[in-house]
Amino acid sequence: MNNEKIIELREKILKGIELAFEKLVKTKQKNDGEFLFSKDGKIFIVKASDLTK
C-alpha cells in the first residue's frame, strides 16, 4: 500500500469510530445511561445527557 491509500484507510477508520461513538451516546441518552471515565487513577461517572455538542 502506498501512503495515500494508508491515509485514506486511516481516515475511514477514524470516521467509523466517530460515528459508532455518536450512536452509542444517542442510545445511552435515550436509556438515561451513564459513562464511566478514568483519569489519573480516578473514576468519573458522567450522565449521557450531559454529553451534548
N, C-alpha and C positions, 0 to 999 in steps of 0.2 A: 504494500500500500504506500502511496506517496503521501506527502504531508497534507495536501489539500483534502484527500479522502479521509485522513485521520481527523483533521479539524472538523470536517463536515459530520463525521460519525459522532465525534465528541459533542458537538452542538445538539445533535438529535437526541443523544442520550440525556444530556442535561435538561433539554426541553421536556422529555418524557418524565423525568424525575420531578420537575417543577409541576407538571400537570397532575401527576399522581398525588403530590402533596396537597395541591389545591383541592382535589377531590376528597382526600382524607379529611381536611379541615372542614369542608362543607358538610360531610357526613357526620363528623363529630359535633358540629354546631346544631344540626337537626336533632341529634340524640342527646343534646345538653351534656356532651362529653368533656373530658379533660385530657391535657397532655402533661407528661412528666418530662422535665428537662433537668440536666445536671450541669453545674458549673462550679469548678474549683472544689469538687467533692460534696457540694451542697445540692440537694434535690429541691426543685421548684415545681409546684403544680399550677398550671395555667388553664383556665376555662377556655374552651374552644371559641366561645362567643367573644372573648377578649382579643382574639387574633383576627382583626379585620384590617383591610387595606386602607 
